[in-house]
Amino acid sequence: MKVNSFFLVAALAVTTSLSSSLTAAELSLEERLQRLEQQAETRNQLQTRMSMQLIELQKEVKELRGLVEEHEYKLQQIQERQRDLYRDIESRLSRLPASGGASPAQTPVTQRPPVISQNTAKEVKQVVSGSDGRSEFEAAFKLVRNKDYSNAIQQFEAFLVKYPTGAYSDNARFWIGQVYFAQGKLDEAEKQFNRMRTEYPDSSKMSAAILKLADIKAKKQQWAEAKTLYNEVVSKYTGASQQLARKALQDIKQKGH
């Protein structure tokens, strides 16, 4: 009887121990599940936050892309207006003969530098100008618009004597060459544009000057030199001059040169 009681007590002890172990295991598993659920929730929150940030970034990129496209469009419009203005001036100069001067065919290739008349020098001195010579330059350029090419060249030359390194000196040299080019005096124009390259290497009109030198070489059918100059414009500059140079290279290629 005592033996049976002993076994009964031992069995109860084992059962209690097993029950306690199972309860501890169950609680540990529940805690682990809770931790996993918390981690999953945290991960979901992070993913949601990242998704929102990504949407915001995409929105900002889209807005920035729109601004870039708008600025590129405006820049393209400005370049097109500059190119149209440049072509319009050149077209007018090429269509209209010099007042009181000889035709391009009658004009010798090499000429002496124009002599500045007393009246022209007096007109230049009478112009009220600032220290940079802007008024004198505008007065000379007005003569170009009025088709008074001979006096325009004289006033530009007088301007360069007075302002050899002024803010508008490179423009004055450029327009002397431009007037000669429009009159068909290619050698004289070439000299002026080459002088501009030497005297004003940092000029903002350098791309236009090199482009005109290339045009002169093309008119003289010196194709190799023309292509070299056009390629220089394409590689060094942007904007209207670059586009005109590319178009000229295409035209030369189509002609088989």
C-alpha positions as CSV (number, residue, x, y, z in Angstrom):
1,M,0.0,0.0,0.0
2,K,2.9,2.3,0.8
3,V,4.5,1.4,-2.6
4,N,1.3,2.4,-4.4
5,S,1.2,5.7,-2.6
6,F,4.8,6.4,-3.5
7,F,4.2,5.7,-7.2
8,L,1.1,7.9,-7.1
9,V,3.0,10.8,-5.6
10,A,5.8,10.4,-8.1
11,A,3.3,10.4,-11.0
12,L,1.7,13.5,-9.8
13,A,5.0,15.2,-9.5
14,V,6.0,14.3,-13.0
15,T,2.6,15.4,-14.4
16,T,2.9,18.8,-12.6
17,S,6.5,19.2,-14.0
18,L,5.4,18.4,-17.5
19,S,2.5,20.8,-17.3
20,S,4.7,23.6,-16.0
21,S,7.2,23.0,-18.9
22,L,4.5,23.1,-21.5
23,T,3.1,26.3,-20.1
24,A,6.6,27.9,-20.2
25,A,7.1,26.7,-23.8
26,E,3.7,28.1,-24.8
27,L,4.4,31.5,-23.2
28,S,7.8,31.6,-24.9
29,L,6.2,30.8,-28.3
30,E,3.5,33.5,-27.7
31,E,6.2,36.1,-26.9
32,R,8.1,35.2,-30.0
33,L,4.9,35.5,-32.1
34,Q,4.3,38.9,-30.6
35,R,7.8,40.0,-31.4
36,L,7.5,38.8,-34.9
37,E,4.2,40.6,-35.3
38,Q,5.7,43.8,-33.9
39,Q,8.7,43.5,-36.3
40,A,6.3,42.9,-39.2
41,E,4.3,46.0,-38.2
42,T,7.5,48.1,-37.9
43,R,8.7,46.9,-41.3
44,N,5.3,47.7,-42.9
45,Q,5.5,51.2,-41.4
46,L,9.0,51.7,-42.8
47,Q,7.9,50.4,-46.2
48,T,4.9,52.8,-46.2
49,R,7.1,55.7,-45.2
50,M,9.7,54.9,-47.8
51,S,7.0,54.5,-50.4
52,M,5.6,58.0,-49.6
53,Q,9.1,59.4,-49.7
54,L,9.7,57.8,-53.1
55,I,6.4,59.3,-54.4
56,E,7.5,62.7,-53.2
57,L,10.9,62.4,-54.8
58,Q,9.3,61.3,-58.1
59,K,7.0,64.3,-57.9
60,E,10.0,66.6,-57.3
61,V,11.9,65.0,-60.1
62,K,8.9,65.5,-62.4
63,E,8.7,69.1,-61.5
64,L,12.4,69.7,-62.0
65,R,12.2,68.0,-65.3
66,G,9.4,70.3,-66.3
67,L,11.4,73.3,-65.3
68,V,14.4,72.1,-67.3
69,E,12.3,71.5,-70.3
70,E,10.7,74.9,-70.0
71,H,14.2,76.6,-69.7
72,E,15.5,74.6,-72.7
73,Y,12.5,75.7,-74.7
74,K,13.0,79.3,-73.7
75,L,16.7,79.1,-74.5
76,Q,15.9,77.5,-77.9
77,Q,13.5,80.4,-78.6
78,I,16.1,83.0,-77.7
79,Q,18.7,81.2,-80.0
80,E,16.2,81.1,-82.8
81,R,15.4,84.8,-82.5
82,Q,19.1,85.6,-82.4
83,R,19.7,83.4,-85.5
84,D,16.8,85.0,-87.3
85,L,18.0,88.5,-86.5
86,Y,21.5,87.7,-87.6
87,R,20.3,86.3,-90.9
88,D,18.0,89.2,-91.4
89,I,20.8,91.7,-91.0
90,E,23.1,89.7,-93.2
91,S,20.4,89.3,-95.8
92,R,19.7,93.1,-95.9
93,L,23.4,93.9,-96.2
94,S,23.9,91.4,-99.0
95,R,20.9,92.6,-101.0
96,L,21.5,96.3,-100.8
97,P,24.4,98.0,-102.7
98,A,26.8,100.4,-101.0
99,S,25.7,104.0,-101.4
100,G,27.8,105.8,-103.9
101,G,30.3,102.9,-104.1
102,A,31.4,100.5,-106.7
103,S,29.7,97.1,-107.2
104,P,31.5,94.0,-105.8
105,A,32.7,93.0,-109.2
106,Q,34.3,96.4,-109.8
107,T,36.0,96.6,-106.5
108,P,39.6,95.4,-106.4
109,V,40.4,92.6,-104.0
110,T,43.1,94.4,-102.1
111,Q,42.4,97.9,-101.0
112,R,44.1,100.5,-98.9
113,P,42.6,101.2,-95.5
114,P,39.8,103.8,-95.8
115,V,40.8,107.4,-95.2
116,I,38.7,109.0,-92.5
117,S,37.3,112.3,-93.8
118,Q,37.3,115.4,-91.8
119,N,33.5,115.5,-91.8
120,T,33.3,111.9,-90.5
121,A,35.9,112.6,-87.8
122,K,34.0,115.7,-86.8
123,E,30.7,113.7,-86.5
124,V,32.4,111.1,-84.4
125,K,33.7,113.8,-82.0
126,Q,30.3,115.4,-81.8
127,V,28.7,112.3,-80.4
128,V,28.3,112.4,-76.7
129,S,29.5,109.1,-75.3
130,G,30.4,107.3,-72.2
131,S,33.8,106.0,-71.3
132,D,33.2,102.7,-73.1
133,G,32.4,104.3,-76.4
134,R,28.9,102.9,-76.6
135,S,27.4,106.0,-78.2
136,E,30.1,106.1,-80.9
137,F,29.5,102.5,-81.6
138,E,25.8,102.9,-81.9
139,A,26.3,105.9,-84.2
140,A,28.5,103.8,-86.5
141,F,26.1,100.9,-86.4
142,K,23.2,103.2,-87.3
143,L,25.1,104.0,-90.6
144,V,25.1,100.3,-91.4
145,R,21.3,100.1,-90.9
146,N,21.0,103.2,-93.1
147,K,23.1,101.5,-95.8
148,D,25.8,104.1,-95.6
149,Y,28.5,101.5,-95.7
150,S,31.5,103.6,-96.6
151,N,31.0,106.0,-93.7
152,A,30.1,103.1,-91.4
153,I,33.5,101.6,-92.0
154,Q,35.2,104.9,-91.5
155,Q,33.4,105.5,-88.2
156,F,34.2,102.0,-87.0
157,E,37.8,102.5,-87.9
158,A,37.8,105.9,-86.0
159,F,36.1,104.1,-83.1
160,L,38.9,101.5,-83.0
161,V,41.5,104.3,-83.0
162,K,39.9,105.9,-80.0
163,Y,38.9,102.6,-78.2
164,P,41.4,99.9,-79.3
165,T,40.5,97.8,-76.3
166,G,37.1,99.1,-75.3
167,A,34.0,97.1,-74.5
168,Y,32.7,97.4,-78.1
169,S,36.0,97.2,-79.9
170,D,35.6,93.6,-80.9
171,N,32.1,94.3,-82.2
172,A,33.4,97.2,-84.3
173,R,36.0,95.0,-85.9
174,F,33.4,92.3,-86.5
175,W,31.1,94.7,-88.3
176,I,33.8,96.1,-90.5
177,G,34.4,92.5,-91.7
178,Q,30.6,91.9,-91.9
179,V,30.1,95.0,-94.2
180,Y,33.0,93.9,-96.4
181,F,31.5,90.4,-96.6
182,A,28.1,91.7,-97.5
183,Q,29.7,93.8,-100.3
184,G,31.4,90.7,-101.7
185,K,34.9,92.0,-100.7
186,L,35.9,88.6,-99.3
187,D,39.6,89.2,-99.0
188,E,39.0,92.4,-97.0
189,A,36.4,90.7,-94.9
190,E,38.8,87.8,-94.2
191,K,41.5,90.2,-93.0
192,Q,39.1,91.8,-90.6
193,F,37.9,88.5,-89.1
194,N,41.4,87.2,-88.8
195,R,42.4,90.4,-87.0
196,M,39.5,90.0,-84.7
197,R,40.8,86.4,-83.8
198,T,44.2,87.8,-83.1
199,E,43.2,91.0,-81.2
200,Y,40.2,89.8,-79.3
201,P,40.5,86.1,-78.7
202,D,38.1,86.2,-75.8
203,S,35.3,88.1,-77.6
204,S,31.8,86.9,-77.2
205,K,31.4,87.2,-81.0
206,M,34.3,84.9,-81.7
207,S,32.1,82.0,-82.8
208,A,30.4,84.3,-85.3
209,A,33.7,85.5,-86.6
210,I,35.1,82.0,-87.2
211,L,31.8,81.1,-88.9
212,K,32.2,84.0,-91.3
213,L,35.8,82.9,-92.0
214,A,34.4,79.5,-92.8
215,D,31.8,81.0,-95.1
216,I,34.5,83.0,-96.9
217,K,36.5,79.8,-97.5
218,A,33.4,78.1,-98.8
219,K,32.6,80.9,-101.2
220,K,36.2,80.6,-102.4
221,Q,35.6,76.9,-102.8
222,Q,38.5,76.2,-100.4
223,W,36.6,73.2,-99.0
224,A,39.2,71.7,-96.7
225,E,39.8,75.0,-94.9
226,A,36.1,75.7,-94.7
227,K,35.4,72.4,-93.1
228,T,38.2,72.8,-90.6
229,L,36.7,76.2,-89.5
230,Y,33.1,74.9,-89.4
231,N,34.3,71.9,-87.3
232,E,36.0,74.4,-85.0
233,V,32.8,76.2,-84.4
234,V,30.9,72.9,-83.8
235,S,33.4,71.6,-81.3
236,K,34.1,74.9,-79.3
237,Y,30.7,76.7,-79.3
238,T,27.0,76.2,-78.8
239,G,23.9,78.0,-80.0
240,A,23.1,79.6,-83.3
241,S,26.6,79.6,-84.7
242,Q,27.1,75.9,-83.9
243,Q,23.8,75.0,-85.6
244,L,24.7,77.1,-88.7
245,A,28.1,75.4,-88.9
246,R,26.6,72.0,-88.7
247,K,24.1,72.9,-91.5
248,A,27.0,74.2,-93.6
249,L,29.0,71.0,-93.1
250,Q,25.9,69.0,-94.3
251,D,25.6,71.2,-97.3
252,I,29.3,70.7,-98.2
253,K,28.9,66.9,-97.8
254,Q,25.8,66.8,-100.0
255,K,27.8,68.7,-102.7
256,G,30.4,65.9,-102.6
257,H,33.3,68.0,-101.1
